[in-house]
Structure formats: C-alpha cells, structure tokens
Amino acid sequence: MEDRKFICPCDRHEQDIAETGHCICRLFVSSDYQPPQIGSPPEASEDSEWPPIIVYGASWCTDTMGTREYLNLHGVPYTFVDVDQEPGAAEKVQEWNSGQLSTPTLDIDGRIVTEPGHEELGKLLGIDNK
C-alpha cells in the first residue's frame, strides 16, 4: 500500500477497497473486483434527432462511466473512444484540454465539452433532467 500514494493522490485506498472493492480512483482494486459493465451505445439512425457525439474517455474513469450511462439511459447514440486503447486519442484530448487528459471529453458535432455533468449535458442535448 505504501507505493500507492506515489501513484495516486487518493489517501483512502485501504478503506475504499475494503468497502467497495476499489479505491475512488479505480487504480487499485481488490483481487475479486469486477468493473461495472456499461451497455453498448444506442444505434444511430439516418433520421436521428441527435447530433454526432464522440465520447473520449477511459474504461476505469467513473465520470466516463456516468456520462455513458446517462447517454444510454436517454437513448442518445454516441461513439466511445477509449483513450487508453485508441492510438492518438489521448493526445487529441490533451490538445483540447491544455495538456490535461481530462475524461470524459466529448465532441458533440464539432463542439468540444470537457467533463460535463448530467445537467450540462442535458442542456446541451435538450434532455429534460427532471
């Protein structure tokens, strides 16, 4: 556990892992931890009311998971690009975010939005968040 503080600023590794199976940063997990599975995005139709959306994120990032779940819940089609797997994706996100690998970063029909909350995302897409 000592090396963890040099990798991540999270100081609750032991407690979080014991309570949830993972620490808040999700860099450290219990041996039996299973990450949540996010369903596939809805299919875009030719007459879709939604703009083209690309979600740049990381599979371990809780904010990325939340954004994907929100879009799925509301039937919004999108393309997911994993910045840890797709060559050049991390560099693109860093270019848009002053060198920071901020996830999720969304490209909504050419408009770049960094780490939007559900309320902001709902306003951008015209989704009623009530």
C-alpha positions in Angstrom: 0.0 0.0 0.0 2.9 2.4 0.5 3.6 2.8 -3.2 0.0 3.8 -3.9 0.5 7.3 -2.5 3.2 7.9 -5.1 0.9 6.9 -8.0 -2.4 8.5 -6.9 -3.3 11.3 -4.5 -6.1 9.2 -3.1 -5.4 8.6 0.6 -8.3 6.3 1.2 -7.1 3.2 -0.7 -7.4 0.7 2.1 -10.8 1.9 3.4 -12.4 2.3 -0.1 -11.1 -1.1 -1.3 -12.5 -2.8 1.9 -15.9 -1.1 1.5 -16.4 -1.1 -2.3 -13.7 -3.4 -3.8 -11.9 -0.4 -5.4 -10.4 2.9 -4.4 -12.1 6.1 -5.7 -9.5 6.4 -8.5 -10.1 2.8 -9.5 -6.4 2.4 -10.0 -6.3 0.0 -7.0 -8.9 -2.8 -6.6 -9.4 -6.0 -4.6 -8.5 -9.3 -6.2 -12.1 -10.2 -6.9 -13.3 -6.7 -8.2 -15.3 -6.8 -11.3 -15.7 -3.4 -13.0 -19.3 -2.3 -13.9 -20.3 -3.2 -17.4 -21.6 -0.3 -19.5 -24.1 -1.3 -22.2 -23.4 -0.5 -25.9 -24.5 2.9 -27.1 -27.8 3.1 -28.9 -27.6 2.8 -32.7 -27.9 6.0 -34.6 -30.5 6.0 -37.4 -30.3 8.0 -40.6 -33.1 10.3 -39.3 -31.7 10.6 -35.8 -32.6 13.7 -33.8 -29.2 13.6 -32.1 -26.0 15.3 -33.3 -23.0 13.1 -33.9 -21.3 12.5 -30.5 -17.9 11.0 -29.7 -17.1 10.3 -26.0 -13.4 10.2 -25.3 -12.8 8.5 -22.0 -11.3 5.7 -20.0 -13.0 2.5 -19.1 -11.9 2.9 -15.5 -13.0 6.5 -15.1 -16.1 6.9 -13.0 -17.0 10.2 -14.8 -16.8 8.5 -18.2 -18.9 5.6 -16.9 -21.5 8.1 -15.6 -21.7 10.0 -18.9 -22.0 6.8 -20.9 -24.8 5.5 -18.6 -26.6 8.9 -18.9 -26.5 8.8 -22.7 -27.6 5.2 -22.8 -30.5 5.9 -20.4 -31.7 8.7 -22.7 -31.2 6.7 -25.9 -28.6 9.1 -27.2 -26.3 7.4 -29.8 -22.6 8.0 -29.4 -19.2 6.6 -30.3 -16.9 5.7 -27.4 -13.2 6.1 -27.8 -11.0 4.7 -25.0 -8.1 7.0 -24.6 -6.0 4.1 -23.2 -6.6 1.9 -26.2 -7.0 4.1 -29.3 -3.8 5.4 -30.8 -3.7 9.2 -30.8 -6.9 9.6 -28.7 -5.1 10.7 -25.5 -3.0 13.3 -27.4 -6.1 14.7 -29.0 -7.9 15.1 -25.6 -4.7 16.7 -24.2 -4.6 19.1 -27.1 -8.2 20.2 -26.4 -7.6 20.5 -22.7 -4.4 22.5 -22.3 -2.3 19.3 -21.8 -4.6 17.6 -19.4 -6.0 14.1 -20.1 -9.5 15.1 -18.9 -12.1 12.4 -19.2 -14.7 12.3 -20.4 -14.2 14.9 -23.2 -17.0 14.9 -25.7 -17.0 16.0 -29.3 -20.6 17.0 -29.9 -20.9 17.7 -33.7 -17.5 19.6 -33.5 -18.1 21.3 -30.2 -15.7 20.1 -27.5 -17.1 19.7 -24.0 -14.9 18.6 -21.1 -16.2 16.6 -18.2 -19.8 17.7 -18.4 -22.2 17.0 -15.6 -25.6 15.5 -16.3 -27.3 18.8 -16.1 -24.9 20.5 -18.5 -25.1 17.5 -20.9 -28.9 17.6 -20.7 -29.0 21.3 -21.6 -26.6 20.8 -24.5 -28.7 17.9 -25.9 -32.2 19.2 -24.9 -32.8 16.4 -22.5 -35.2 17.2 -19.6 -33.3 16.3 -16.4 -36.3 16.2 -14.1 
